[in-house]
């Protein structure tokens, strides 16, 4: 499983996750720092990421669009 950390989680966490979750990243590292939640959602879906966040925005998106692919 690959994790994609939202902007509200530090990219400094990524190296600590690599052992258990290889290929994980953070939105800034993926070039999405100015992207909308929809951009992040679509990027995660396209590249097989599971989104990790501290806000409710993605939960609300999942209620509208259904759960993400993972």
PyMOL Python script that loads the backbone (N, CA, C, O; Angstrom):
from pymol import cmd

cmd.read_pdbstr("""\
ATOM      1  N   UNK A   1       0.838  -1.167   0.000  1.00  0.00           N
ATOM      2  CA  UNK A   1       0.000   0.000   0.000  1.00  0.00           C
ATOM      3  C   UNK A   1       0.891   1.242   0.000  1.00  0.00           C
ATOM      4  O   UNK A   1       1.845   1.336   0.773  1.00  0.00           O
ATOM      5  N   UNK A   2       0.568   2.186  -0.874  1.00  0.00           N
ATOM      6  CA  UNK A   2       1.277   3.458  -0.952  1.00  0.00           C
ATOM      7  C   UNK A   2       0.412   4.542  -0.333  1.00  0.00           C
ATOM      8  O   UNK A   2      -0.767   4.667  -0.664  1.00  0.00           O
ATOM      9  N   UNK A   3       0.994   5.322   0.564  1.00  0.00           N
ATOM     10  CA  UNK A   3       0.269   6.401   1.210  1.00  0.00           C
ATOM     11  C   UNK A   3       0.606   7.727   0.549  1.00  0.00           C
ATOM     12  O   UNK A   3       1.750   7.966   0.163  1.00  0.00           O
ATOM     13  N   UNK A   4      -0.394   8.585   0.421  1.00  0.00           N
ATOM     14  CA  UNK A   4      -0.191   9.948  -0.055  1.00  0.00           C
ATOM     15  C   UNK A   4      -0.628  10.872   1.068  1.00  0.00           C
ATOM     16  O   UNK A   4      -1.818  10.986   1.362  1.00  0.00           O
ATOM     17  N   UNK A   5       0.337  11.531   1.692  1.00  0.00           N
ATOM     18  CA  UNK A   5       0.045  12.441   2.800  1.00  0.00           C
ATOM     19  C   UNK A   5      -0.456  13.768   2.250  1.00  0.00           C
ATOM     20  O   UNK A   5       0.138  14.336   1.333  1.00  0.00           O
ATOM     21  N   UNK A   6      -1.534  14.249   2.808  1.00  0.00           N
ATOM     22  CA  UNK A   6      -2.094  15.540   2.418  1.00  0.00           C
ATOM     23  C   UNK A   6      -1.155  16.651   2.892  1.00  0.00           C
ATOM     24  O   UNK A   6      -0.226  16.411   3.664  1.00  0.00           O
ATOM     25  N   UNK A   7      -1.415  17.868   2.415  1.00  0.00           N
ATOM     26  CA  UNK A   7      -0.574  19.012   2.776  1.00  0.00           C
ATOM     27  C   UNK A   7      -0.528  19.273   4.270  1.00  0.00           C
ATOM     28  O   UNK A   7       0.439  19.850   4.767  1.00  0.00           O
ATOM     29  N   UNK A   8      -1.559  18.857   4.994  1.00  0.00           N
ATOM     30  CA  UNK A   8      -1.592  19.124   6.430  1.00  0.00           C
ATOM     31  C   UNK A   8      -0.723  18.151   7.228  1.00  0.00           C
ATOM     32  O   UNK A   8      -0.667  18.235   8.455  1.00  0.00           O
ATOM     33  N   UNK A   9      -0.054  17.241   6.547  1.00  0.00           N
ATOM     34  CA  UNK A   9       0.902  16.327   7.181  1.00  0.00           C
ATOM     35  C   UNK A   9       2.279  16.573   6.568  1.00  0.00           C
ATOM     36  O   UNK A   9       2.410  16.692   5.350  1.00  0.00           O
ATOM     37  N   UNK A  10       3.274  16.644   7.394  1.00  0.00           N
ATOM     38  CA  UNK A  10       4.618  17.006   6.966  1.00  0.00           C
ATOM     39  C   UNK A  10       5.238  15.984   6.022  1.00  0.00           C
ATOM     40  O   UNK A  10       5.109  14.776   6.215  1.00  0.00           O
ATOM     41  N   UNK A  11       5.917  16.498   4.996  1.00  0.00           N
ATOM     42  CA  UNK A  11       6.649  15.609   4.078  1.00  0.00           C
ATOM     43  C   UNK A  11       7.836  14.953   4.777  1.00  0.00           C
ATOM     44  O   UNK A  11       8.397  13.983   4.266  1.00  0.00           O
ATOM     45  N   UNK A  12       8.224  15.476   5.943  1.00  0.00           N
ATOM     46  CA  UNK A  12       9.320  14.866   6.700  1.00  0.00           C
ATOM     47  C   UNK A  12       8.932  13.508   7.270  1.00  0.00           C
ATOM     48  O   UNK A  12       9.800  12.763   7.724  1.00  0.00           O
ATOM     49  N   UNK A  13       7.650  13.176   7.256  1.00  0.00           N
ATOM     50  CA  UNK A  13       7.190  11.860   7.716  1.00  0.00           C
ATOM     51  C   UNK A  13       7.457  10.755   6.693  1.00  0.00           C
ATOM     52  O   UNK A  13       7.557   9.581   7.052  1.00  0.00           O
ATOM     53  N   UNK A  14       7.570  11.130   5.432  1.00  0.00           N
ATOM     54  CA  UNK A  14       7.682  10.144   4.349  1.00  0.00           C
ATOM     55  C   UNK A  14       8.834   9.158   4.559  1.00  0.00           C
ATOM     56  O   UNK A  14       8.608   7.956   4.416  1.00  0.00           O
ATOM     57  N   UNK A  15      10.054   9.593   4.888  1.00  0.00           N
ATOM     58  CA  UNK A  15      11.128   8.605   5.077  1.00  0.00           C
ATOM     59  C   UNK A  15      10.842   7.588   6.178  1.00  0.00           C
ATOM     60  O   UNK A  15      11.285   6.442   6.098  1.00  0.00           O
ATOM     61  N   UNK A  16      10.107   8.001   7.198  1.00  0.00           N
ATOM     62  CA  UNK A  16       9.782   7.083   8.286  1.00  0.00           C
ATOM     63  C   UNK A  16       8.737   6.043   7.879  1.00  0.00           C
ATOM     64  O   UNK A  16       8.621   4.995   8.513  1.00  0.00           O
ATOM     65  N   UNK A  17       7.989   6.331   6.838  1.00  0.00           N
ATOM     66  CA  UNK A  17       6.945   5.419   6.363  1.00  0.00           C
ATOM     67  C   UNK A  17       7.443   4.418   5.326  1.00  0.00           C
ATOM     68  O   UNK A  17       6.789   3.407   5.071  1.00  0.00           O
ATOM     69  N   UNK A  18       8.605   4.699   4.724  1.00  0.00           N
ATOM     70  CA  UNK A  18       9.072   3.913   3.587  1.00  0.00           C
ATOM     71  C   UNK A  18       9.266   2.428   3.888  1.00  0.00           C
ATOM     72  O   UNK A  18       9.038   1.597   3.009  1.00  0.00           O
ATOM     73  N   UNK A  19       9.671   2.078   5.080  1.00  0.00           N
ATOM     74  CA  UNK A  19       9.897   0.664   5.403  1.00  0.00           C
ATOM     75  C   UNK A  19       8.588  -0.119   5.333  1.00  0.00           C
ATOM     76  O   UNK A  19       8.537  -1.191   4.730  1.00  0.00           O
ATOM     77  N   UNK A  20       7.539   0.406   5.942  1.00  0.00           N
ATOM     78  CA  UNK A  20       6.256  -0.293   5.985  1.00  0.00           C
ATOM     79  C   UNK A  20       5.350   0.031   4.796  1.00  0.00           C
ATOM     80  O   UNK A  20       4.503  -0.778   4.419  1.00  0.00           O
ATOM     81  N   UNK A  21       5.531   1.207   4.213  1.00  0.00           N
ATOM     82  CA  UNK A  21       4.698   1.648   3.092  1.00  0.00           C
ATOM     83  C   UNK A  21       5.580   2.202   1.975  1.00  0.00           C
ATOM     84  O   UNK A  21       5.631   3.414   1.767  1.00  0.00           O
ATOM     85  N   UNK A  22       6.278   1.315   1.255  1.00  0.00           N
ATOM     86  CA  UNK A  22       7.185   1.757   0.192  1.00  0.00           C
ATOM     87  C   UNK A  22       6.454   2.587  -0.866  1.00  0.00           C
ATOM     88  O   UNK A  22       5.275   2.369  -1.143  1.00  0.00           O
ATOM     89  N   UNK A  23       7.167   3.522  -1.437  1.00  0.00           N
ATOM     90  CA  UNK A  23       6.670   4.403  -2.508  1.00  0.00           C
ATOM     91  C   UNK A  23       5.632   5.410  -2.016  1.00  0.00           C
ATOM     92  O   UNK A  23       4.942   6.027  -2.827  1.00  0.00           O
ATOM     93  N   UNK A  24       5.515   5.581  -0.710  1.00  0.00           N
ATOM     94  CA  UNK A  24       4.610   6.600  -0.180  1.00  0.00           C
ATOM     95  C   UNK A  24       5.186   7.975  -0.469  1.00  0.00           C
ATOM     96  O   UNK A  24       6.385   8.122  -0.703  1.00  0.00           O
ATOM     97  N   UNK A  25       4.320   8.977  -0.450  1.00  0.00           N
ATOM     98  CA  UNK A  25       4.748  10.328  -0.786  1.00  0.00           C
ATOM     99  C   UNK A  25       3.853  11.339  -0.071  1.00  0.00           C
ATOM    100  O   UNK A  25       3.010  10.985   0.753  1.00  0.00           O
ATOM    101  N   UNK A  26       4.066  12.592  -0.413  1.00  0.00           N
ATOM    102  CA  UNK A  26       3.291  13.695   0.150  1.00  0.00           C
ATOM    103  C   UNK A  26       2.923  14.600  -1.012  1.00  0.00           C
ATOM    104  O   UNK A  26       3.657  14.655  -1.999  1.00  0.00           O
ATOM    105  N   UNK A  27       1.805  15.311  -0.925  1.00  0.00           N
ATOM    106  CA  UNK A  27       1.312  16.060  -2.076  1.00  0.00           C
ATOM    107  C   UNK A  27       2.322  17.069  -2.628  1.00  0.00           C
ATOM    108  O   UNK A  27       2.392  17.257  -3.843  1.00  0.00           O
ATOM    109  N   UNK A  28       3.092  17.713  -1.777  1.00  0.00           N
ATOM    110  CA  UNK A  28       4.099  18.664  -2.254  1.00  0.00           C
ATOM    111  C   UNK A  28       5.163  17.941  -3.071  1.00  0.00           C
ATOM    112  O   UNK A  28       5.619  18.452  -4.094  1.00  0.00           O
ATOM    113  N   UNK A  29       5.557  16.761  -2.621  1.00  0.00           N
ATOM    114  CA  UNK A  29       6.560  15.975  -3.351  1.00  0.00           C
ATOM    115  C   UNK A  29       6.027  15.475  -4.687  1.00  0.00           C
ATOM    116  O   UNK A  29       6.805  15.164  -5.589  1.00  0.00           O
ATOM    117  N   UNK A  30       4.702  15.395  -4.820  1.00  0.00           N
ATOM    118  CA  UNK A  30       4.064  14.958  -6.059  1.00  0.00           C
ATOM    119  C   UNK A  30       3.725  16.138  -6.974  1.00  0.00           C
ATOM    120  O   UNK A  30       3.132  15.949  -8.037  1.00  0.00           O
ATOM    121  N   UNK A  31       4.100  17.356  -6.564  1.00  0.00           N
ATOM    122  CA  UNK A  31       3.836  18.540  -7.379  1.00  0.00           C
ATOM    123  C   UNK A  31       2.405  19.039  -7.296  1.00  0.00           C
ATOM    124  O   UNK A  31       1.932  19.725  -8.202  1.00  0.00           O
ATOM    125  N   UNK A  32       1.717  18.703  -6.223  1.00  0.00           N
ATOM    126  CA  UNK A  32       0.307  19.076  -6.083  1.00  0.00           C
ATOM    127  C   UNK A  32       0.079  20.121  -5.001  1.00  0.00           C
ATOM    128  O   UNK A  32      -1.033  20.231  -4.485  1.00  0.00           O
ATOM    129  N   UNK A  33       1.109  20.898  -4.642  1.00  0.00           N
ATOM    130  CA  UNK A  33       0.978  21.830  -3.527  1.00  0.00           C
ATOM    131  C   UNK A  33      -0.096  22.889  -3.761  1.00  0.00           C
ATOM    132  O   UNK A  33      -0.657  23.396  -2.790  1.00  0.00           O
ATOM    133  N   UNK A  34      -0.397  23.234  -4.980  1.00  0.00           N
ATOM    134  CA  UNK A  34      -1.452  24.215  -5.230  1.00  0.00           C
ATOM    135  C   UNK A  34      -2.699  23.552  -5.813  1.00  0.00           C
ATOM    136  O   UNK A  34      -3.616  24.234  -6.271  1.00  0.00           O
ATOM    137  N   UNK A  35      -2.726  22.234  -5.794  1.00  0.00           N
ATOM    138  CA  UNK A  35      -3.861  21.512  -6.357  1.00  0.00           C
ATOM    139  C   UNK A  35      -5.055  21.485  -5.424  1.00  0.00           C
ATOM    140  O   UNK A  35      -4.924  21.600  -4.206  1.00  0.00           O
ATOM    141  N   UNK A  36      -6.213  21.332  -6.022  1.00  0.00           N
ATOM    142  CA  UNK A  36      -7.439  21.230  -5.239  1.00  0.00           C
ATOM    143  C   UNK A  36      -7.560  19.833  -4.639  1.00  0.00           C
ATOM    144  O   UNK A  36      -6.796  18.933  -4.985  1.00  0.00           O
ATOM    145  N   UNK A  37      -8.514  19.663  -3.750  1.00  0.00           N
ATOM    146  CA  UNK A  37      -8.755  18.333  -3.189  1.00  0.00           C
ATOM    147  C   UNK A  37      -9.116  17.349  -4.291  1.00  0.00           C
ATOM    148  O   UNK A  37      -8.742  16.178  -4.227  1.00  0.00           O
ATOM    149  N   UNK A  38      -9.835  17.812  -5.292  1.00  0.00           N
ATOM    150  CA  UNK A  38     -10.194  16.957  -6.423  1.00  0.00           C
ATOM    151  C   UNK A  38      -8.950  16.520  -7.188  1.00  0.00           C
ATOM    152  O   UNK A  38      -8.851  15.365  -7.603  1.00  0.00           O
ATOM    153  N   UNK A  39      -8.000  17.434  -7.379  1.00  0.00           N
ATOM    154  CA  UNK A  39      -6.738  17.085  -8.051  1.00  0.00           C
ATOM    155  C   UNK A  39      -5.987  16.016  -7.270  1.00  0.00           C
ATOM    156  O   UNK A  39      -5.474  15.058  -7.848  1.00  0.00           O
ATOM    157  N   UNK A  40      -5.925  16.187  -5.947  1.00  0.00           N
ATOM    158  CA  UNK A  40      -5.235  15.220  -5.089  1.00  0.00           C
ATOM    159  C   UNK A  40      -5.943  13.872  -5.158  1.00  0.00           C
ATOM    160  O   UNK A  40      -5.291  12.835  -5.282  1.00  0.00           O
ATOM    161  N   UNK A  41      -7.272  13.879  -5.080  1.00  0.00           N
ATOM    162  CA  UNK A  41      -8.084  12.658  -5.143  1.00  0.00           C
ATOM    163  C   UNK A  41      -7.806  11.908  -6.449  1.00  0.00           C
ATOM    164  O   UNK A  41      -7.550  10.704  -6.442  1.00  0.00           O
ATOM    165  N   UNK A  42      -7.861  12.634  -7.564  1.00  0.00           N
ATOM    166  CA  UNK A  42      -7.646  11.997  -8.872  1.00  0.00           C
ATOM    167  C   UNK A  42      -6.225  11.471  -9.021  1.00  0.00           C
ATOM    168  O   UNK A  42      -6.017  10.398  -9.588  1.00  0.00           O
ATOM    169  N   UNK A  43      -5.247  12.215  -8.517  1.00  0.00           N
ATOM    170  CA  UNK A  43      -3.853  11.768  -8.571  1.00  0.00           C
ATOM    171  C   UNK A  43      -3.680  10.483  -7.755  1.00  0.00           C
ATOM    172  O   UNK A  43      -3.029   9.538  -8.199  1.00  0.00           O
ATOM    173  N   UNK A  44      -4.260  10.463  -6.579  1.00  0.00           N
ATOM    174  CA  UNK A  44      -4.165   9.273  -5.733  1.00  0.00           C
ATOM    175  C   UNK A  44      -4.805   8.071  -6.418  1.00  0.00           C
ATOM    176  O   UNK A  44      -4.249   6.972  -6.404  1.00  0.00           O
ATOM    177  N   UNK A  45      -5.953   8.277  -7.007  1.00  0.00           N
ATOM    178  CA  UNK A  45      -6.652   7.185  -7.695  1.00  0.00           C
ATOM    179  C   UNK A  45      -5.840   6.683  -8.885  1.00  0.00           C
ATOM    180  O   UNK A  45      -5.697   5.476  -9.080  1.00  0.00           O
ATOM    181  N   UNK A  46      -5.312   7.606  -9.675  1.00  0.00           N
ATOM    182  CA  UNK A  46      -4.552   7.242 -10.879  1.00  0.00           C
ATOM    183  C   UNK A  46      -3.269   6.493 -10.546  1.00  0.00           C
ATOM    184  O   UNK A  46      -2.868   5.594 -11.284  1.00  0.00           O
ATOM    185  N   UNK A  47      -2.618   6.858  -9.433  1.00  0.00           N
ATOM    186  CA  UNK A  47      -1.306   6.303  -9.104  1.00  0.00           C
ATOM    187  C   UNK A  47      -1.336   5.275  -7.968  1.00  0.00           C
ATOM    188  O   UNK A  47      -0.285   4.847  -7.492  1.00  0.00           O
ATOM    189  N   UNK A  48      -2.517   4.886  -7.541  1.00  0.00           N
ATOM    190  CA  UNK A  48      -2.640   3.817  -6.551  1.00  0.00           C
ATOM    191  C   UNK A  48      -2.296   4.193  -5.128  1.00  0.00           C
ATOM    192  O   UNK A  48      -1.851   3.346  -4.353  1.00  0.00           O
ATOM    193  N   UNK A  49      -2.496   5.460  -4.768  1.00  0.00           N
ATOM    194  CA  UNK A  49      -2.229   5.919  -3.411  1.00  0.00           C
ATOM    195  C   UNK A  49      -3.478   5.820  -2.540  1.00  0.00           C
ATOM    196  O   UNK A  49      -4.604   5.854  -3.036  1.00  0.00           O
ATOM    197  N   UNK A  50      -3.261   5.700  -1.254  1.00  0.00           N
ATOM    198  CA  UNK A  50      -4.301   5.868  -0.252  1.00  0.00           C
ATOM    199  C   UNK A  50      -4.036   7.218   0.408  1.00  0.00           C
ATOM    200  O   UNK A  50      -2.926   7.472   0.878  1.00  0.00           O
ATOM    201  N   UNK A  51      -5.039   8.076   0.445  1.00  0.00           N
ATOM    202  CA  UNK A  51      -4.865   9.424   0.992  1.00  0.00           C
ATOM    203  C   UNK A  51      -4.921   9.384   2.515  1.00  0.00           C
ATOM    204  O   UNK A  51      -5.808   8.772   3.110  1.00  0.00           O
ATOM    205  N   UNK A  52      -3.943  10.057   3.132  1.00  0.00           N
ATOM    206  CA  UNK A  52      -3.895  10.211   4.588  1.00  0.00           C
ATOM    207  C   UNK A  52      -3.993  11.703   4.874  1.00  0.00           C
ATOM    208  O   UNK A  52      -3.187  12.490   4.377  1.00  0.00           O
ATOM    209  N   UNK A  53      -4.976  12.088   5.672  1.00  0.00           N
ATOM    210  CA  UNK A  53      -5.211  13.502   5.938  1.00  0.00           C
ATOM    211  C   UNK A  53      -5.728  13.697   7.354  1.00  0.00           C
ATOM    212  O   UNK A  53      -6.128  12.746   8.025  1.00  0.00           O
ATOM    213  N   UNK A  54      -5.712  14.954   7.795  1.00  0.00           N
ATOM    214  CA  UNK A  54      -6.247  15.289   9.113  1.00  0.00           C
ATOM    215  C   UNK A  54      -7.542  16.087   9.011  1.00  0.00           C
ATOM    216  O   UNK A  54      -8.115  16.456  10.036  1.00  0.00           O
ATOM    217  N   UNK A  55      -8.010  16.361   7.803  1.00  0.00           N
ATOM    218  CA  UNK A  55      -9.249  17.119   7.675  1.00  0.00           C
ATOM    219  C   UNK A  55     -10.368  16.266   7.086  1.00  0.00           C
ATOM    220  O   UNK A  55     -10.137  15.138   6.651  1.00  0.00           O
ATOM    221  N   UNK A  56     -11.556  16.803   7.076  1.00  0.00           N
ATOM    222  CA  UNK A  56     -12.741  16.039   6.664  1.00  0.00           C
ATOM    223  C   UNK A  56     -13.070  16.182   5.181  1.00  0.00           C
ATOM    224  O   UNK A  56     -14.026  15.570   4.705  1.00  0.00           O
ATOM    225  N   UNK A  57     -12.301  16.975   4.443  1.00  0.00           N
ATOM    226  CA  UNK A  57     -12.622  17.221   3.040  1.00  0.00           C
ATOM    227  C   UNK A  57     -12.720  15.937   2.216  1.00  0.00           C
ATOM    228  O   UNK A  57     -13.649  15.777   1.424  1.00  0.00           O
ATOM    229  N   UNK A  58     -11.776  15.035   2.397  1.00  0.00           N
ATOM    230  CA  UNK A  58     -11.771  13.813   1.591  1.00  0.00           C
ATOM    231  C   UNK A  58     -12.875  12.852   2.021  1.00  0.00           C
ATOM    232  O   UNK A  58     -13.382  12.082   1.206  1.00  0.00           O
ATOM    233  N   UNK A  59     -13.244  12.894   3.285  1.00  0.00           N
ATOM    234  CA  UNK A  59     -14.382  12.088   3.723  1.00  0.00           C
ATOM    235  C   UNK A  59     -15.652  12.579   3.037  1.00  0.00           C
ATOM    236  O   UNK A  59     -16.482  11.777   2.609  1.00  0.00           O
ATOM    237  N   UNK A  60     -15.798  13.889   2.934  1.00  0.00           N
ATOM    238  CA  UNK A  60     -16.960  14.452   2.251  1.00  0.00           C
ATOM    239  C   UNK A  60     -16.959  14.087   0.776  1.00  0.00           C
ATOM    240  O   UNK A  60     -18.011  13.781   0.215  1.00  0.00           O
ATOM    241  N   UNK A  61     -15.788  14.114   0.137  1.00  0.00           N
ATOM    242  CA  UNK A  61     -15.703  13.694  -1.266  1.00  0.00           C
ATOM    243  C   UNK A  61     -16.114  12.235  -1.424  1.00  0.00           C
ATOM    244  O   UNK A  61     -16.791  11.883  -2.390  1.00  0.00           O
ATOM    245  N   UNK A  62     -15.711  11.391  -0.490  1.00  0.00           N
ATOM    246  CA  UNK A  62     -16.056   9.976  -0.603  1.00  0.00           C
ATOM    247  C   UNK A  62     -17.557   9.752  -0.445  1.00  0.00           C
ATOM    248  O   UNK A  62     -18.104   8.802  -1.005  1.00  0.00           O
ATOM    249  N   UNK A  63     -18.223  10.617   0.311  1.00  0.00           N
ATOM    250  CA  UNK A  63     -19.678  10.509   0.438  1.00  0.00           C
ATOM    251  C   UNK A  63     -20.376  10.888  -0.870  1.00  0.00           C
ATOM    252  O   UNK A  63     -21.420  10.332  -1.212  1.00  0.00           O
ATOM    253  N   UNK A  64     -19.784  11.841  -1.594  1.00  0.00           N
ATOM    254  CA  UNK A  64     -20.360  12.280  -2.860  1.00  0.00           C
ATOM    255  C   UNK A  64     -20.001  11.318  -3.995  1.00  0.00           C
ATOM    256  O   UNK A  64     -20.873  10.935  -4.775  1.00  0.00           O
ATOM    257  N   UNK A  65     -18.732  10.925  -4.097  1.00  0.00           N
ATOM    258  CA  UNK A  65     -18.236  10.142  -5.223  1.00  0.00           C
ATOM    259  C   UNK A  65     -18.096   8.646  -4.914  1.00  0.00           C
ATOM    260  O   UNK A  65     -17.750   7.861  -5.797  1.00  0.00           O
ATOM    261  N   UNK A  66     -18.359   8.260  -3.691  1.00  0.00           N
ATOM    262  CA  UNK A  66     -18.110   6.875  -3.298  1.00  0.00           C
ATOM    263  C   UNK A  66     -16.690   6.735  -2.811  1.00  0.00           C
ATOM    264  O   UNK A  66     -15.863   7.621  -3.026  1.00  0.00           O
ATOM    265  N   UNK A  67     -16.401   5.636  -2.160  1.00  0.00           N
ATOM    266  CA  UNK A  67     -15.048   5.468  -1.599  1.00  0.00           C
ATOM    267  C   UNK A  67     -13.995   5.372  -2.712  1.00  0.00           C
ATOM    268  O   UNK A  67     -14.290   4.949  -3.830  1.00  0.00           O
ATOM    269  N   UNK A  68     -12.771   5.772  -2.381  1.00  0.00           N
ATOM    270  CA  UNK A  68     -11.692   5.613  -3.351  1.00  0.00           C
ATOM    271  C   UNK A  68     -11.466   4.135  -3.653  1.00  0.00           C
ATOM    272  O   UNK A  68     -12.042   3.265  -3.000  1.00  0.00           O
ATOM    273  N   UNK A  69     -10.642   3.865  -4.624  1.00  0.00           N
ATOM    274  CA  UNK A  69     -10.454   2.502  -5.109  1.00  0.00           C
ATOM    275  C   UNK A  69      -9.829   1.572  -4.086  1.00  0.00           C
ATOM    276  O   UNK A  69      -9.921   0.356  -4.256  1.00  0.00           O
ATOM    277  N   UNK A  70      -9.197   2.074  -3.031  1.00  0.00           N
ATOM    278  CA  UNK A  70      -8.591   1.201  -2.011  1.00  0.00           C
ATOM    279  C   UNK A  70      -9.231   1.470  -0.681  1.00  0.00           C
ATOM    280  O   UNK A  70      -8.869   0.844   0.316  1.00  0.00           O
TER     281      UNK A  70
END
""", "prot")
cmd.dss("prot")
cmd.show_as("cartoon", "prot")
cmd.util.cbc("prot")
cmd.orient("prot")
